[in-house]
């Protein structure tokens, strides 16, 4: 598969999602404050921005699609870790997947207009 912008962004987003989940596991007040949905969706958007920035010069559809895939993959993997730790029910994976796919696509759009222009 190689080191594509999509793989790099999904890896970075997954790392951020897992960091958030583990932090919430050891500091339950963060999770109880209802920050997981907001934080997870924000990480999905950041992941989409990274996917788009690392894929400058690609067509808009590729940047939005790449952001959606990278954000969704990271969100689903983060939610699966949270389910595995017993913090959330399994149904959360579907909700997290949907919200991070949408946020990743939006991030892909935002990333298209950030950073230096492609040569």
Secondary structure, DSSP 8 states (H G I E B T S, - for coil): --S-HHHHHHHHHHHHHHHHHHHHHHSHHHHHTTHHHHHHHHHHHHHHHHHHHTTTTS-HHHHHHHHHHHHHHHHHHHHHHHHHTTSS-TTHHHHHHHHHHHHHHHHHHHHHTSSS---
